């Protein structure tokens, strides 16, 4: 299953710098482990906030929970999870091995610029 995970770090501002750096280093290490295991697929920062959006893959919600709770920052993360399901249009496109360009040609739509091949 794929999950969209939004998290915001709520580590208290008065956390000592040494502890903060220790947690950040541990977080980076654990994230790389999750990436190597195929659990963490993509990760984005949210500009202007101490937040991320990630695409995770796990067998089920319990496995995702275990992965998220294994992060050193877990006690200070405000996490929101959305389970994702493949849209029927994606299933059709993937099954046929089609790309948007090949679909456009198959349907007889002209290419940009008015020409056709």
N, CA, C and O atoms as a GROMACS GRO file, in nm:
protein
  468
    1UNK      N    1   0.085  -0.118   0.000
    1UNK     CA    2   0.000   0.000   0.000
    1UNK      C    3   0.089   0.124   0.000
    1UNK      O    4   0.198   0.125   0.058
    2UNK      N    5   0.040   0.228  -0.066
    2UNK     CA    6   0.112   0.356  -0.064
    2UNK      C    7   0.038   0.452   0.028
    2UNK      O    8  -0.085   0.449   0.040
    3UNK      N    9   0.116   0.538   0.093
    3UNK     CA   10   0.062   0.634   0.188
    3UNK      C   11   0.127   0.770   0.165
    3UNK      O   12   0.247   0.780   0.142
    4UNK      N   13   0.045   0.875   0.171
    4UNK     CA   14   0.096   1.011   0.171
    4UNK      C   15   0.105   1.053   0.316
    4UNK      O   16   0.004   1.054   0.387
    5UNK      N   17   0.224   1.088   0.361
    5UNK     CA   18   0.247   1.121   0.502
    5UNK      C   19   0.293   1.266   0.512
    5UNK      O   20   0.396   1.304   0.457
    6UNK      N   21   0.215   1.346   0.584
    6UNK     CA   22   0.251   1.485   0.612
    6UNK      C   23   0.293   1.491   0.758
    6UNK      O   24   0.220   1.447   0.846
    7UNK      N   25   0.411   1.547   0.782
    7UNK     CA   26   0.455   1.557   0.921
    7UNK      C   27   0.517   1.693   0.948
    7UNK      O   28   0.582   1.752   0.862
    8UNK      N   29   0.494   1.740   1.069
    8UNK     CA   30   0.552   1.867   1.113
    8UNK      C   31   0.628   1.840   1.242
    8UNK      O   32   0.578   1.777   1.334
    9UNK      N   33   0.751   1.890   1.246
    9UNK     CA   34   0.837   1.869   1.361
    9UNK      C   35   0.804   1.971   1.469
    9UNK      O   36   0.811   2.092   1.445
   10UNK      N   37   0.768   1.923   1.586
   10UNK     CA   38   0.732   2.009   1.699
   10UNK      C   39   0.836   2.002   1.811
   10UNK      O   40   0.804   2.023   1.928
   11UNK      N   41   0.961   1.972   1.775
   11UNK     CA   42   1.068   1.969   1.874
   11UNK      C   43   1.074   2.105   1.945
   11UNK      O   44   1.082   2.208   1.878
   12UNK      N   45   1.070   2.107   2.076
   12UNK     CA   46   1.069   2.236   2.148
   12UNK      C   47   1.189   2.323   2.112
   12UNK      O   48   1.300   2.274   2.095
   13UNK      N   49   1.164   2.452   2.100
   13UNK     CA   50   1.268   2.548   2.063
   13UNK      C   51   1.382   2.551   2.164
   13UNK      O   52   1.495   2.585   2.129
   14UNK      N   53   1.353   2.516   2.289
   14UNK     CA   54   1.458   2.522   2.391
   14UNK      C   55   1.539   2.392   2.400
   14UNK      O   56   1.616   2.375   2.495
   15UNK      N   57   1.523   2.302   2.305
   15UNK     CA   58   1.604   2.179   2.303
   15UNK      C   59   1.749   2.219   2.281
   15UNK      O   60   1.779   2.294   2.188
   16UNK      N   61   1.841   2.168   2.364
   16UNK     CA   62   1.983   2.203   2.347
   16UNK      C   63   2.034   2.169   2.208
   16UNK      O   64   1.995   2.068   2.149
   17UNK      N   65   2.121   2.254   2.155
   17UNK     CA   66   2.174   2.238   2.019
   17UNK      C   67   2.237   2.101   1.998
   17UNK      O   68   2.221   2.041   1.892
   18UNK      N   69   2.309   2.053   2.097
   18UNK     CA   70   2.374   1.923   2.085
   18UNK      C   71   2.271   1.811   2.067
   18UNK      O   72   2.289   1.723   1.983
   19UNK      N   73   2.166   1.814   2.145
   19UNK     CA   74   2.059   1.714   2.137
   19UNK      C   75   1.986   1.725   2.003
   19UNK      O   76   1.953   1.624   1.941
   20UNK      N   77   1.961   1.848   1.961
   20UNK     CA   78   1.893   1.874   1.833
   20UNK      C   79   1.974   1.813   1.718
   20UNK      O   80   1.917   1.747   1.630
   21UNK      N   81   2.106   1.834   1.717
   21UNK     CA   82   2.190   1.780   1.611
   21UNK      C   83   2.197   1.628   1.616
   21UNK      O   84   2.199   1.562   1.512
   22UNK      N   85   2.200   1.574   1.735
   22UNK     CA   86   2.199   1.428   1.753
   22UNK      C   87   2.072   1.368   1.692
   22UNK      O   88   2.078   1.266   1.623
   23UNK      N   89   1.958   1.430   1.719
   23UNK     CA   90   1.830   1.383   1.665
   23UNK      C   91   1.826   1.397   1.512
   23UNK      O   92   1.779   1.307   1.444
   24UNK      N   93   1.876   1.509   1.460
   24UNK     CA   94   1.877   1.530   1.314
   24UNK      C   95   1.963   1.424   1.244
   24UNK      O   96   1.924   1.370   1.141
   25UNK      N   97   2.080   1.396   1.301
   25UNK     CA   98   2.169   1.296   1.243
   25UNK      C   99   2.103   1.158   1.245
   25UNK      O  100   2.111   1.084   1.147
   26UNK      N  101   2.040   1.124   1.356
   26UNK     CA  102   1.970   0.997   1.367
   26UNK      C  103   1.854   0.987   1.270
   26UNK      O  104   1.827   0.881   1.213
   27UNK      N  105   1.785   1.098   1.251
   27UNK     CA  106   1.672   1.104   1.158
   27UNK      C  107   1.720   1.079   1.015
   27UNK      O  108   1.658   1.003   0.940
   28UNK      N  109   1.830   1.144   0.976
   28UNK     CA  110   1.886   1.124   0.842
   28UNK      C  111   1.924   0.978   0.820
   28UNK      O  112   1.894   0.919   0.716
   29UNK      N  113   1.992   0.920   0.919
   29UNK     CA  114   2.035   0.780   0.909
   29UNK      C  115   1.916   0.687   0.894
   29UNK      O  116   1.914   0.600   0.807
   30UNK      N  117   1.816   0.706   0.979
   30UNK     CA  118   1.699   0.618   0.974
   30UNK      C  119   1.621   0.636   0.844
   30UNK      O  120   1.571   0.538   0.789
   31UNK      N  121   1.611   0.759   0.794
   31UNK     CA  122   1.542   0.784   0.668
   31UNK      C  123   1.613   0.712   0.553
   31UNK      O  124   1.547   0.658   0.464
   32UNK      N  125   1.744   0.711   0.554
   32UNK     CA  126   1.820   0.640   0.450
   32UNK      C  127   1.797   0.489   0.459
   32UNK      O  128   1.791   0.421   0.357
   33UNK      N  129   1.784   0.438   0.580
   33UNK     CA  130   1.754   0.296   0.598
   33UNK      C  131   1.616   0.262   0.544
   33UNK      O  132   1.597   0.161   0.476
   34UNK      N  133   1.519   0.348   0.573
   34UNK     CA  134   1.382   0.327   0.523
   34UNK      C  135   1.380   0.337   0.370
   34UNK      O  136   1.305   0.264   0.304
   35UNK      N  137   1.460   0.427   0.315
   35UNK     CA  138   1.470   0.440   0.169
   35UNK      C  139   1.529   0.312   0.109
   35UNK      O  140   1.476   0.260   0.010
   36UNK      N  141   1.637   0.262   0.168
   36UNK     CA  142   1.702   0.140   0.119
   36UNK      C  143   1.608   0.020   0.127
   36UNK      O  144   1.616  -0.071   0.044
   37UNK      N  145   1.520   0.019   0.225
   37UNK     CA  146   1.424  -0.091   0.243
   37UNK      C  147   1.302  -0.076   0.151
   37UNK      O  148   1.218  -0.165   0.147
   38UNK      N  149   1.293   0.036   0.079
   38UNK     CA  150   1.180   0.058  -0.012
   38UNK      C  151   1.055   0.112   0.055
   38UNK      O  152   0.949   0.116  -0.006
   39UNK      N  153   1.068   0.152   0.181
   39UNK     CA  154   0.953   0.205   0.255
   39UNK      C  155   0.933   0.353   0.224
   39UNK      O  156   0.821   0.396   0.197
   40UNK      N  157   1.039   0.430   0.228
   40UNK     CA  158   1.032   0.574   0.197
   40UNK      C  159   1.065   0.590   0.050
   40UNK      O  160   1.179   0.568   0.008
   41UNK      N  161   0.965   0.629  -0.029
   41UNK     CA  162   0.982   0.640  -0.174
   41UNK      C  163   1.025   0.779  -0.217
   41UNK      O  164   1.116   0.794  -0.299
   42UNK      N  165   0.961   0.882  -0.162
   42UNK     CA  166   0.991   1.022  -0.198
   42UNK      C  167   0.972   1.108  -0.074
   42UNK      O  168   0.894   1.073   0.015
   43UNK      N  169   1.043   1.220  -0.068
   43UNK     CA  170   1.032   1.310   0.046
   43UNK      C  171   1.049   1.454  -0.002
   43UNK      O  172   1.143   1.484  -0.075
   44UNK      N  173   0.958   1.541   0.039
   44UNK     CA  174   0.962   1.682   0.003
   44UNK      C  175   0.961   1.767   0.130
   44UNK      O  176   0.901   1.727   0.230
   45UNK      N  177   1.025   1.882   0.126
   45UNK     CA  178   1.014   1.981   0.234
   45UNK      C  179   0.897   2.072   0.203
   45UNK      O  180   0.860   2.090   0.088
   46UNK      N  181   0.840   2.129   0.307
   46UNK     CA  182   0.733   2.227   0.291
   46UNK      C  183   0.797   2.363   0.317
   46UNK      O  184   0.834   2.392   0.431
   47UNK      N  185   0.811   2.448   0.215
   47UNK     CA  186   0.877   2.577   0.233
   47UNK      C  187   0.811   2.661   0.343
   47UNK      O  188   0.688   2.670   0.352
   48UNK      N  189   0.895   2.722   0.426
   48UNK     CA  190   0.847   2.810   0.531
   48UNK      C  191   0.802   2.741   0.658
   48UNK      O  192   0.759   2.807   0.752
   49UNK      N  193   0.811   2.608   0.662
   49UNK     CA  194   0.769   2.533   0.781
   49UNK      C  195   0.870   2.423   0.809
   49UNK      O  196   0.946   2.384   0.720
   50UNK      N  197   0.870   2.374   0.929
   50UNK     CA  198   0.955   2.262   0.966
   50UNK      C  199   0.874   2.135   0.943
   50UNK      O  200   0.842   2.060   1.036
   51UNK      N  201   0.841   2.112   0.814
   51UNK     CA  202   0.748   2.005   0.779
   51UNK      C  203   0.794   1.934   0.652
   51UNK      O  204   0.870   1.989   0.572
   52UNK      N  205   0.746   1.811   0.635
   52UNK     CA  206   0.774   1.733   0.516
   52UNK      C  207   0.648   1.665   0.467
   52UNK      O  208   0.550   1.649   0.540
   53UNK      N  209   0.651   1.625   0.341
   53UNK     CA  210   0.549   1.541   0.280
   53UNK      C  211   0.624   1.425   0.220
   53UNK      O  212   0.719   1.444   0.143
   54UNK      N  213   0.582   1.304   0.254
   54UNK     CA  214   0.652   1.187   0.204
   54UNK      C  215   0.558   1.086   0.142
   54UNK      O  216   0.441   1.075   0.180
   55UNK      N  217   0.611   1.012   0.046
   55UNK     CA  218   0.539   0.900  -0.014
   55UNK      C  219   0.604   0.774   0.041
   55UNK      O  220   0.722   0.748   0.019
   56UNK      N  221   0.526   0.697   0.113
   56UNK     CA  222   0.574   0.574   0.178
   56UNK      C  223   0.502   0.454   0.119
   56UNK      O  224   0.390   0.466   0.069
   57UNK      N  225   0.568   0.339   0.124
   57UNK     CA  226   0.505   0.214   0.082
   57UNK      C  227   0.526   0.113   0.194
   57UNK      O  228   0.639   0.089   0.237
   58UNK      N  229   0.417   0.053   0.239
   58UNK     CA  230   0.423  -0.045   0.347
   58UNK      C  231   0.314  -0.149   0.325
   58UNK      O  232   0.217  -0.124   0.254
   59UNK      N  233   0.332  -0.265   0.384
   59UNK     CA  234   0.237  -0.376   0.367
   59UNK      C  235   0.097  -0.339   0.415
   59UNK      O  236  -0.003  -0.380   0.355
   60UNK      N  237   0.090  -0.260   0.523
   60UNK     CA  238  -0.039  -0.222   0.580
   60UNK      C  239  -0.017  -0.104   0.674
   60UNK      O  240   0.097  -0.066   0.699
   61UNK      N  241  -0.125  -0.046   0.726
   61UNK     CA  242  -0.110   0.069   0.816
   61UNK      C  243  -0.024   0.040   0.938
   61UNK      O  244   0.048   0.129   0.985
   62UNK      N  245  -0.029  -0.080   0.991
   62UNK     CA  246   0.052  -0.114   1.109
   62UNK      C  247   0.201  -0.110   1.075
   62UNK      O  248   0.282  -0.064   1.156
   63UNK      N  249   0.238  -0.159   0.957
   63UNK     CA  250   0.378  -0.156   0.916
   63UNK      C  251   0.425  -0.012   0.895
   63UNK      O  252   0.538   0.023   0.929
   64UNK      N  253   0.338   0.072   0.840
   64UNK     CA  254   0.373   0.213   0.825
   64UNK      C  255   0.392   0.277   0.962
   64UNK      O  256   0.488   0.352   0.983
   65UNK      N  257   0.302   0.249   1.054
   65UNK     CA  258   0.312   0.303   1.190
   65UNK      C  259   0.446   0.264   1.252
   65UNK      O  260   0.514   0.348   1.311
   66UNK      N  261   0.485   0.139   1.238
   66UNK     CA  262   0.613   0.094   1.293
   66UNK      C  263   0.729   0.170   1.231
   66UNK      O  264   0.822   0.208   1.302
   67UNK      N  265   0.725   0.192   1.100
   67UNK     CA  266   0.832   0.265   1.032
   67UNK      C  267   0.839   0.409   1.082
   67UNK      O  268   0.948   0.460   1.110
   68UNK      N  269   0.724   0.475   1.094
   68UNK     CA  270   0.724   0.615   1.140
   68UNK      C  271   0.768   0.626   1.285
   68UNK      O  272   0.839   0.721   1.321
   69UNK      N  273   0.728   0.532   1.368
   69UNK     CA  274   0.766   0.536   1.509
   69UNK      C  275   0.913   0.501   1.530
   69UNK      O  276   0.968   0.524   1.638
   70UNK      N  277   0.978   0.445   1.428
   70UNK     CA  278   1.120   0.414   1.438
   70UNK      C  279   1.207   0.538   1.415
   70UNK      O  280   1.328   0.532   1.436
   71UNK      N  281   1.147   0.648   1.372
   71UNK     CA  282   1.223   0.771   1.350
   71UNK      C  283   1.258   0.834   1.485
   71UNK      O  284   1.173   0.842   1.574
   72UNK      N  285   1.382   0.879   1.501
   72UNK     CA  286   1.422   0.940   1.628
   72UNK      C  287   1.336   1.060   1.669
   72UNK      O  288   1.319   1.086   1.788
   73UNK      N  289   1.283   1.134   1.572
   73UNK     CA  290   1.201   1.252   1.602
   73UNK      C  291   1.054   1.217   1.626
   73UNK      O  292   0.974   1.307   1.653
   74UNK      N  293   1.018   1.091   1.618
   74UNK     CA  294   0.877   1.049   1.628
   74UNK      C  295   0.801   1.112   1.745
   74UNK      O  296   0.687   1.154   1.726
   75UNK      N  297   0.860   1.121   1.865
   75UNK     CA  298   0.783   1.178   1.976
   75UNK      C  299   0.740   1.325   1.953
   75UNK      O  300   0.646   1.373   2.016
   76UNK      N  301   0.809   1.394   1.863
   76UNK     CA  302   0.780   1.535   1.840
   76UNK      C  303   0.715   1.561   1.705
   76UNK      O  304   0.699   1.677   1.666
   77UNK      N  305   0.678   1.456   1.633
   77UNK     CA  306   0.617   1.474   1.502
   77UNK      C  307   0.465   1.477   1.511
   77UNK      O  308   0.403   1.394   1.577
   78UNK      N  309   0.406   1.575   1.444
   78UNK     CA  310   0.261   1.580   1.425
   78UNK      C  311   0.238   1.520   1.286
   78UNK      O  312   0.271   1.582   1.186
   79UNK      N  313   0.183   1.398   1.281
   79UNK     CA  314   0.175   1.321   1.157
   79UNK      C  315   0.030   1.305   1.111
   79UNK      O  316  -0.060   1.276   1.190
   80UNK      N  317   0.010   1.323   0.981
   80UNK     CA  318  -0.120   1.299   0.918
   80UNK      C  319  -0.095   1.203   0.802
   80UNK      O  320  -0.010   1.229   0.717
   81UNK      N  321  -0.170   1.094   0.797
   81UNK     CA  322  -0.150   0.989   0.696
   81UNK      C  323  -0.275   0.974   0.611
   81UNK      O  324  -0.387   0.974   0.662
   82UNK      N  325  -0.254   0.961   0.481
   82UNK     CA  326  -0.362   0.931   0.388
   82UNK      C  327  -0.322   0.806   0.310
   82UNK      O  328  -0.219   0.804   0.244
   83UNK      N  329  -0.405   0.701   0.318
   83UNK     CA  330  -0.382   0.582   0.237
   83UNK      C  331  -0.418   0.617   0.092
   83UNK      O  332  -0.516   0.686   0.068
   84UNK      N  333  -0.339   0.571  -0.001
   84UNK     CA  334  -0.361   0.601  -0.142
   84UNK      C  335  -0.405   0.476  -0.217
   84UNK      O  336  -0.355   0.366  -0.192
   85UNK      N  337  -0.497   0.493  -0.308
   85UNK     CA  338  -0.542   0.384  -0.394
   85UNK      C  339  -0.522   0.427  -0.539
   85UNK      O  340  -0.541   0.544  -0.573
   86UNK      N  341  -0.484   0.334  -0.622
   86UNK     CA  342  -0.460   0.366  -0.762
   86UNK      C  343  -0.592   0.401  -0.831
   86UNK      O  344  -0.692   0.331  -0.817
   87UNK      N  345  -0.590   0.510  -0.903
   87UNK     CA  346  -0.706   0.555  -0.979
   87UNK      C  347  -0.728   0.460  -1.096
   87UNK      O  348  -0.630   0.413  -1.155
   88UNK      N  349  -0.853   0.430  -1.132
   88UNK     CA  350  -0.879   0.338  -1.244
   88UNK      C  351  -0.808   0.380  -1.373
   88UNK      O  352  -0.763   0.293  -1.449
   89UNK      N  353  -0.797   0.507  -1.399
   89UNK     CA  354  -0.729   0.554  -1.520
   89UNK      C  355  -0.581   0.516  -1.517
   89UNK      O  356  -0.524   0.482  -1.621
   90UNK      N  357  -0.519   0.520  -1.400
   90UNK     CA  358  -0.378   0.480  -1.387
   90UNK      C  359  -0.363   0.331  -1.412
   90UNK      O  360  -0.268   0.288  -1.478
   91UNK      N  361  -0.455   0.252  -1.360
   91UNK     CA  362  -0.447   0.107  -1.380
   91UNK      C  363  -0.453   0.073  -1.529
   91UNK      O  364  -0.377  -0.011  -1.576
   92UNK      N  365  -0.543   0.136  -1.602
   92UNK     CA  366  -0.557   0.111  -1.745
   92UNK      C  367  -0.431   0.152  -1.820
   92UNK      O  368  -0.381   0.077  -1.903
   93UNK      N  369  -0.380   0.269  -1.790
   93UNK     CA  370  -0.262   0.320  -1.858
   93UNK      C  371  -0.142   0.231  -1.829
   93UNK      O  372  -0.067   0.198  -1.921
   94UNK      N  373  -0.121   0.192  -1.705
   94UNK     CA  374  -0.007   0.108  -1.670
   94UNK      C  375  -0.020  -0.032  -1.730
   94UNK      O  376   0.079  -0.088  -1.777
   95UNK      N  377  -0.139  -0.088  -1.730
   95UNK     CA  378  -0.161  -0.223  -1.781
   95UNK      C  379  -0.127  -0.228  -1.930
   95UNK      O  380  -0.068  -0.326  -1.977
   96UNK      N  381  -0.162  -0.125  -2.003
   96UNK     CA  382  -0.139  -0.123  -2.147
   96UNK      C  383   0.003  -0.080  -2.181
   96UNK      O  384   0.044  -0.087  -2.297
   97UNK      N  385   0.079  -0.036  -2.080
   97UNK     CA  386   0.215   0.011  -2.107
   97UNK      C  387   0.216   0.140  -2.187
   97UNK      O  388   0.313   0.170  -2.256
   98UNK      N  389   0.108   0.214  -2.178
   98UNK     CA  390   0.092   0.334  -2.259
   98UNK      C  391   0.152   0.456  -2.190
   98UNK      O  392   0.165   0.461  -2.067
   99UNK      N  393   0.189   0.552  -2.270
   99UNK     CA  394   0.230   0.683  -2.220
   99UNK      C  395   0.127   0.783  -2.269
   99UNK      O  396   0.047   0.752  -2.357
  100UNK      N  397   0.128   0.902  -2.213
  100UNK     CA  398   0.032   1.003  -2.259
  100UNK      C  399   0.051   1.030  -2.407
  100UNK      O  400  -0.046   1.049  -2.480
  101UNK      N  401   0.176   1.033  -2.452
  101UNK     CA  402   0.203   1.060  -2.594
  101UNK      C  403   0.144   0.949  -2.681
  101UNK      O  404   0.081   0.978  -2.783
  102UNK      N  405   0.164   0.822  -2.642
  102UNK     CA  406   0.110   0.713  -2.724
  102UNK      C  407  -0.043   0.712  -2.720
  102UNK      O  408  -0.107   0.678  -2.819
  103UNK      N  409  -0.102   0.747  -2.606
  103UNK     CA  410  -0.248   0.754  -2.598
  103UNK      C  411  -0.302   0.861  -2.691
  103UNK      O  412  -0.404   0.842  -2.758
  104UNK      N  413  -0.234   0.974  -2.695
  104UNK     CA  414  -0.278   1.084  -2.780
  104UNK      C  415  -0.274   1.040  -2.927
  104UNK      O  416  -0.368   1.066  -3.002
  105UNK      N  417  -0.166   0.974  -2.967
  105UNK     CA  418  -0.153   0.928  -3.106
  105UNK      C  419  -0.258   0.823  -3.138
  105UNK      O  420  -0.317   0.823  -3.247
  106UNK      N  421  -0.282   0.731  -3.042
  106UNK     CA  422  -0.378   0.625  -3.064
  106UNK      C  423  -0.518   0.682  -3.088
  106UNK      O  424  -0.596   0.625  -3.165
  107UNK      N  425  -0.549   0.791  -3.025
  107UNK     CA  426  -0.682   0.852  -3.037
  107UNK      C  427  -0.691   0.946  -3.157
  107UNK      O  428  -0.796   1.005  -3.182
  108UNK      N  429  -0.581   0.958  -3.231
  108UNK     CA  430  -0.584   1.038  -3.352
  108UNK      C  431  -0.579   1.188  -3.328
  108UNK      O  432  -0.612   1.266  -3.418
  109UNK      N  433  -0.539   1.229  -3.213
  109UNK     CA  434  -0.530   1.373  -3.186
  109UNK      C  435  -0.403   1.428  -3.248
  109UNK      O  436  -0.298   1.365  -3.240
  110UNK      N  437  -0.412   1.544  -3.310
  110UNK     CA  438  -0.292   1.602  -3.371
  110UNK      C  439  -0.193   1.645  -3.263
  110UNK      O  440  -0.231   1.678  -3.151
  111UNK      N  441  -0.067   1.643  -3.300
  111UNK     CA  442   0.039   1.688  -3.210
  111UNK      C  443   0.035   1.840  -3.206
  111UNK      O  444  -0.023   1.905  -3.292
  112UNK      N  445   0.099   1.895  -3.103
  112UNK     CA  446   0.109   2.041  -3.094
  112UNK      C  447   0.178   2.094  -3.219
  112UNK      O  448   0.268   2.029  -3.274
  113UNK      N  449   0.137   2.211  -3.264
  113UNK     CA  450   0.197   2.270  -3.381
  113UNK      C  451   0.118   2.234  -3.507
  113UNK      O  452   0.152   2.277  -3.617
  114UNK      N  453   0.011   2.156  -3.489
  114UNK     CA  454  -0.077   2.126  -3.602
  114UNK      C  455  -0.033   2.009  -3.688
  114UNK      O  456  -0.113   1.957  -3.764
  115UNK      N  457   0.092   1.967  -3.678
  115UNK     CA  458   0.140   1.858  -3.762
  115UNK      C  459   0.102   1.723  -3.705
  115UNK      O  460   0.064   1.712  -3.588
  116UNK      N  461   0.112   1.622  -3.786
  116UNK     CA  462   0.088   1.487  -3.738
  116UNK      C  463   0.195   1.395  -3.797
  116UNK      O  464   0.257   1.428  -3.898
  117UNK      N  465   0.215   1.282  -3.734
  117UNK     CA  466   0.313   1.185  -3.783
  117UNK      C  467   0.244   1.062  -3.830
  117UNK      O  468   0.309   0.968  -3.875
   0.00000   0.00000   0.00000
